[in-house]
Amino acid sequence: MRAHRSAPAPATRLRLTLRGRRVLAGLAAAPVVAAIGFGALSGGAALASRADSAPAGTFDTVTVGAGDSLWEIAETVAPDADPRDVVDEILHLNQLRDGVIAAGQQLAIPAAYSTAG
């Protein structure tokens, strides 16, 4: 008897269908999308913390009275300093963008002026 020899099976190439390509692309993109999402969500907290502001405990506070302005407060807490500089520092320390204040609001005064008022 003769042994039957079969021809070697031809090597097959991996073919991806359109659906397979989409699934593979989605799996590859998932970590990138997750990293961007995490960065966007945690970026807001970094902006809110304002690392360049003064540490807690290095300033006094004043309560804004009815009709008070930042200029008047600056002149009161630092009578010998230029009010423009004091107002700028108060704005920066309290993270105020437009300088609008309201009666009853607590404002932090920079340490350089806290003993002057």
Summary of the structure (lengths in Angstrom):
residues: 117
radius of gyration: 33.1
end to end distance: 114.7
largest distance: 117.2
contacts: 223
relative contact order: 0.14
helix: 47%
strand: 7%
